[in-house]
Amino acid sequence: MAMQSPFFNKREPDAYSQRNANPNAAAAAGITPATATTAPTAPAANSAPAKEGESKLTVGPNIKLKGVEITDCDTLVVEGSVEATMDSRVIQISERGSFTGSADIDIAEIRGQFDGNLTVRQKLVIYSTGKVTGKVRYGKIVIEEGGQLSGEIDSGSTALRPAANGVRPGLQVHSSAG
C-alpha cells in the first residue's frame, strides 16, 4: 500500500485559513493557495512595482539574452548580459549588468556597462561604477565621479534632430571622464 503524502489532500482547517488570510505573504513564500486564480502574485522584493499598464522586462543575474529585438517595453532592467537592439522608455543597467548593441531610450541609468549605439532622448545618468562606450547621443547627461564615457559623443537637442545640411556637430572622446 502506497503512503499518501501529508502535503496532498490533507489539510488542517486552521492552517489553511491562516495561509489564505494573507495571500501575498503566501505567494512570496512560494506557497500557492487553492484559489490561485483569484490571488495575485507578489512582485519580487528587490524590484520596484511597475505602474499599471507598464511593461517591464528584467534580465536577472547570470542570464544571457543574445540576438533579440526588444520592443514595446517601458522599462528594461539589466542585471545579467544583453546583446540586442531596442526602442524603449527606460533602461537600467545594474553594476554587474552589461548591454551590447543599439538602444533608443528616453532615460538611461547606467551602473554597469553599455557598449554600442546609445540614443537617449531625455537624460543619461552614468553612475560611478558605470562605463559607456560607443556612439552616444543624449539630451541631458549626469556623470558621477568615476563614471566613464568614451567614443563618439553628441549632446543637446541638435544630437537628436538631423541638421539641415545633414551634418551634426559632435565631439570625439577617446578617454574616460571622471
N, C-alpha and C positions, 0 to 999 in steps of 0.2 A: 504494500500500500504506500503510495507516494505521500510525503508530508506536504501539507499546504503551507505556503509562506505566510508569516504573520503580517506581511505588508499588503497582501491582496485579500479582498473580500471580508476582512475582519476589521471592524472599526470600533474604537472606543467612542461612545457618543460624546463625552466631554472633550476629548482630544480633538475630535473632528470639528466641533463647533468653535473651539478656541482657534484652530488653524484658519477657519473661514472668517473669523472675526476681523482679521487684518489681512486681506488678500495680497496687498503689496508686500508685506513682510514675508509672506509665504512664497511669493514669486521671487523675491530677492534671495531667499534661502534655497531656491531651486525646487520648491515643492509646488506642484500644480494641483489646485483644488479640483474637486469633481466638476465644478461648474466653470471650467476653464474658458468656455466661450463667452462668459459674462465678466470674468475677472481680467482687468487689464494687466499687462506685464509691466514690471517696474523698469525704468531706464537704468542703464549702467551707472554705478555710483560715481565714477570719475568723469562722466560726460555731462555736459550741460543739456538740459532737456530742450529738444527742438520745439520751436513755436508751432502751433497748429497749422498744418498746411505746408510746412517747410520740409524739404528733403535733405537728409544728412547722411553722408557716407563716411564711415570710419574704417580705415585700413589699420588694423591693430599691429602691435609689436610682432616682429618675426614673420609678418605676412608680406609676400612679394606679389604685386599686381603689375603685370607687364603686357604691353602691346594693346592697350584699350583706348577707347574714346569715351570720356565721361561727359555726359550732357544732362541737362535738367536737374542739376544737383545744386542746392542752395549753399551747402557747406560741405567741404571735403576736409576731413581730419586725417593727417598722415602721421602714423606712429611707426609704420614699417617702411617699405620701399615701393614706390610707384613709378612706373615708366609709362607715360600716357600723354594724350592731348586732352585738354579740357576747356570748357567755357562755363564758368560758374560765377557765383556771387562772392563766396568767401573760401579761402584756403588757409588752413592752419597746419603748419608742419612742426611737429614736436622735436625736441632735442635729438632724439635718435632716429627721427624720420628723414626720408630723402625723396625728392621728386625729380625726375629727369624727363624732359620733354617740352611741351608747349602749353602755356596756360594763359587764358584771357580771364581776368579776375576783377571784381570791384575792390575787394580788400584782401591783402595778403599779410599773414603774420608768420614770419619765418624764424623758428628757433633751431631748426636743423639745416639741411642742405637743399638748395634748389639749383639745378643745372639745366640750362636751355633757354627758350624764349619765354619771357615773362612780361605780360602787359597788364599793368594794374591801373584801372580806370580812376580809382579814388586814392587809396592810401596803402603804401607799402611800409611795413614795420619789420625791421631786421633786428632781432634781439642779440644780446651779447654772445650767444652761442650759435647764431645763425650765419650761414655763408651762402651768398647768391652769386652765381657766375653765369655768364652768357649774354644774350641780348635782352636788356631790361628797359622797359618804358613804364613810367609812373606819373600819376597826378601829383601826389604829395609823398614825402618819404621821411621816415624816422629811423635812424640807425643808432642803437645803443653802443656804448663804448665796448669794443671787442668784436662787434659785428663786422662782417666782411662783405664787400661788394666789388665785383670785378667783371670786366667785359665791356660791351658797347652799351652806354647808358644814355637814355633820352629822358628829359624831365619836363614837367609842366604840361599845360594843355596843348602846346604845339606838338608834343610827342604823341598825342592820341588822335590828332586830326592831320590828314595829309596837307602839306603846304601847296600853294597854288602852282608852284613850278615843279612839284614832285620831289623836292629836296627838303629834308628835315634837318634842322640843326641838331647836333649831337655832341657827345663828349666821349672820347676814347679813354677808358680807365684800365690800367693793367696792374694796379697794385691794390692792396687791401686798405679799407678805411678803418679808422679806429686807432 
